[in-house]
Amino acid sequence: MLLGDFLDLPWYRTVFTNLGDVISPETQPPLQLESRPVDVGELIGDQMSHLWWYSLLRNLADSIAPDKLRRWS
């Protein structure tokens, strides 16, 4: 329904329509799955290219000198 047509309806029509939707809502069939999962390989967080202490030292260095934050490559 267009907005202009909806605004032209008297207030009691919208109230009764809303009550009707609450009392007996439209029942529709369940949705069907149309997508399939895609294998993206190993997640970046799972790759252990450096030891744990490297990120600890980097976080400490960033907290000491925040204006010299280094971009991760």
C-alpha contacts under 8 A as a table, 3 or more apart, distances in Angstrom:
res1	aa1	res2	aa2	distance
1	M	5	D	6.60
1	M	6	F	6.51
2	L	5	D	5.31
2	L	6	F	6.18
3	L	6	F	4.94
3	L	7	L	6.15
4	G	7	L	5.18
4	G	8	D	6.35
5	D	8	D	5.14
5	D	9	L	6.73
6	F	9	L	5.52
7	L	10	P	7.86
9	L	13	R	6.52
9	L	14	T	7.32
10	P	13	R	5.66
10	P	14	T	7.23
11	W	14	T	5.56
11	W	15	V	6.52
12	Y	15	V	4.98
12	Y	16	F	6.11
13	R	16	F	5.25
13	R	17	T	6.04
14	T	17	T	4.96
14	T	18	N	6.07
15	V	18	N	5.20
15	V	19	L	6.19
16	F	19	L	5.00
16	F	20	G	6.02
17	T	20	G	5.05
17	T	21	D	6.24
18	N	21	D	5.05
18	N	22	V	6.34
19	L	22	V	5.10
19	L	23	I	6.12
20	G	23	I	5.14
20	G	24	S	5.89
20	G	25	P	7.26
21	D	24	S	5.48
21	D	25	P	4.65
21	D	26	E	7.40
22	V	25	P	5.81
40	V	43	L	7.68
42	E	46	D	6.60
42	E	47	Q	7.15
43	L	46	D	5.28
43	L	47	Q	6.75
44	I	47	Q	5.36
45	G	48	M	7.64
48	M	51	L	7.00
50	H	54	Y	6.72
51	L	54	Y	5.69
51	L	55	S	7.69
52	W	55	S	5.84
52	W	56	L	6.72
53	W	56	L	4.85
53	W	57	L	6.11
54	Y	57	L	5.29
54	Y	58	R	6.18
55	S	58	R	4.90
55	S	59	N	6.06
56	L	59	N	5.22
56	L	60	L	6.30
57	L	60	L	5.08
57	L	61	A	6.13
58	R	61	A	5.07
58	R	62	D	6.12
59	N	62	D	5.05
59	N	63	S	6.22
60	L	63	S	5.19
60	L	64	I	6.33
61	A	64	I	5.16
61	A	65	A	6.17
61	A	66	P	7.88
62	D	65	A	5.23
62	D	66	P	4.90
62	D	68	K	7.19
62	D	69	L	5.82
62	D	70	R	7.98
63	S	66	P	5.53
65	A	68	K	5.72
65	A	69	L	7.29
66	P	69	L	5.51
